[in-house]
Structures are given as C-alpha cells and as structure tokens.
Amino acid sequence: MRYACTGNVDDTAGQSTYCHQCGRGTIERDWHRLGDWRLTGDGRCVGCDALTAGVFDGPPGTWGRRRQPVRLAGLFAADSG
C-alpha cells in the first residue's frame, strides 16, 4: 500500500510521506505541522522525479499548527425527526 501513514500520534517518521520509487522523504509531518517539503510544484520527488499521486499546487503555505474551531451544535438538527 502506497502512502499509508500513522495519524494523530507523535510519530514524525510514521506520519511522513516517502517516495515510492527512491524511498526519500517527500512530505514531513509532525502532528499538524508540515516540515520539509521535497516535491516539485506538480508533485514530483525532487530526488528522482517520480510522480506522487495527489493534487499539488506548489509548496505548502506557512499556516503552522493552527486549529480551526468546529461547531457541532445544530449539525444534525434536520435529521433528528
């Protein structure tokens, strides 16, 4: 299975994405933080030029670990009948 990763745990090696062709790290993750980004703008490994599955639009921004509020109140109100 390509691009499987652990999630929601403190495991940078297990959360990161690795190139399926050369094995180099392409997207480093640590919880909600993105670290090193080793893909071209169109999603190719900078080490071997292998295309990574996905939709890419250049490098990530610098939004960091910010969390977004989620409001669940009233989410299922229409289905409560």
C-alpha positions as a Markdown table, in Angstrom:
| # | Residue | x | y | z |
|---|---|---|---|---|
| 1 | Met | 0.0 | 0.0 | 0.0 |
| 2 | Arg | 1.5 | 3.3 | -1.0 |
| 3 | Tyr | 1.4 | 6.4 | 1.2 |
| 4 | Ala | 0.0 | 4.8 | 4.3 |
| 5 | Cys | 0.8 | 6.7 | 7.4 |
| 6 | Thr | 0.1 | 6.7 | 11.1 |
| 7 | Gly | -2.0 | 9.6 | 12.3 |
| 8 | Asn | -2.8 | 11.7 | 15.4 |
| 9 | Val | 0.2 | 10.4 | 17.2 |
| 10 | Asp | 3.7 | 11.8 | 17.8 |
| 11 | Asp | 5.5 | 9.8 | 15.1 |
| 12 | Thr | 7.2 | 12.0 | 12.5 |
| 13 | Ala | 8.7 | 9.1 | 10.6 |
| 14 | Gly | 5.3 | 7.2 | 10.5 |
| 15 | Gln | 3.3 | 10.3 | 9.6 |
| 16 | Ser | 5.5 | 11.5 | 6.8 |
| 17 | Thr | 5.2 | 10.5 | 3.1 |
| 18 | Tyr | 8.0 | 8.8 | 1.3 |
| 19 | Cys | 8.7 | 8.4 | -2.5 |
| 20 | His | 7.5 | 5.1 | -3.8 |
| 21 | Gln | 10.4 | 4.9 | -6.2 |
| 22 | Cys | 13.5 | 6.0 | -4.3 |
| 23 | Gly | 12.3 | 5.9 | -0.6 |
| 24 | Arg | 13.3 | 9.5 | 0.2 |
| 25 | Gly | 11.1 | 11.6 | 2.4 |
| 26 | Thr | 8.8 | 13.9 | 0.4 |
| 27 | Ile | 6.4 | 15.4 | 2.9 |
| 28 | Glu | 7.4 | 15.6 | 6.6 |
| 29 | Arg | 4.6 | 15.7 | 9.1 |
| 30 | Asp | 4.6 | 16.1 | 12.9 |
| 31 | Trp | 1.0 | 16.2 | 14.2 |
| 32 | His | -0.5 | 19.2 | 12.4 |
| 33 | Arg | 2.8 | 20.7 | 11.4 |
| 34 | Leu | 4.3 | 20.3 | 7.9 |
| 35 | Gly | 8.1 | 20.2 | 7.9 |
| 36 | Asp | 10.4 | 19.6 | 4.9 |
| 37 | Trp | 8.6 | 19.5 | 1.6 |
| 38 | Arg | 10.6 | 17.7 | -1.1 |
| 39 | Leu | 8.2 | 17.7 | -4.0 |
| 40 | Thr | 8.1 | 19.9 | -7.1 |
| 41 | Gly | 5.1 | 22.1 | -7.8 |
| 42 | Asp | 3.5 | 19.4 | -9.8 |
| 43 | Gly | 4.1 | 16.6 | -7.2 |
| 44 | Arg | 7.3 | 15.0 | -8.3 |
| 45 | Cys | 10.0 | 13.8 | -6.0 |
| 46 | Val | 13.0 | 16.2 | -6.0 |
| 47 | Gly | 15.4 | 13.2 | -5.7 |
| 48 | Cys | 14.3 | 11.0 | -8.6 |
| 49 | Asp | 11.5 | 12.9 | -10.4 |
| 50 | Ala | 8.9 | 10.2 | -9.7 |
| 51 | Leu | 5.3 | 11.4 | -9.8 |
| 52 | Thr | 3.5 | 11.2 | -6.5 |
| 53 | Ala | -0.3 | 10.6 | -6.6 |
| 54 | Gly | -2.3 | 13.5 | -5.5 |
| 55 | Val | -3.2 | 17.1 | -6.4 |
| 56 | Phe | -0.4 | 19.6 | -5.8 |
| 57 | Asp | -0.2 | 23.4 | -6.3 |
| 58 | Gly | 3.3 | 24.3 | -5.3 |
| 59 | Pro | 4.8 | 24.2 | -1.8 |
| 60 | Pro | 2.6 | 24.5 | 1.3 |
| 61 | Gly | 2.0 | 27.8 | 3.0 |
| 62 | Thr | 3.2 | 28.7 | 6.4 |
| 63 | Trp | 0.0 | 28.2 | 8.3 |
| 64 | Gly | 1.6 | 26.1 | 11.0 |
| 65 | Arg | -0.3 | 24.2 | 13.7 |
| 66 | Arg | -3.3 | 26.5 | 14.0 |
| 67 | Arg | -6.5 | 24.7 | 14.8 |
| 68 | Gln | -9.9 | 25.6 | 13.4 |
| 69 | Pro | -13.0 | 25.8 | 15.6 |
| 70 | Val | -15.6 | 23.2 | 14.9 |
| 71 | Arg | -19.3 | 23.9 | 15.8 |
| 72 | Leu | -21.4 | 20.7 | 16.1 |
| 73 | Ala | -24.5 | 22.3 | 17.6 |
| 74 | Gly | -27.4 | 22.1 | 15.2 |
| 75 | Leu | -25.4 | 20.0 | 12.7 |
| 76 | Phe | -27.8 | 17.1 | 12.9 |
| 77 | Ala | -31.0 | 19.1 | 13.7 |
| 78 | Ala | -32.6 | 18.3 | 10.3 |
| 79 | Asp | -32.1 | 14.5 | 10.9 |
| 80 | Ser | -33.5 | 14.4 | 14.4 |
| 81 | Gly | -37.0 | 13.6 | 13.3 |
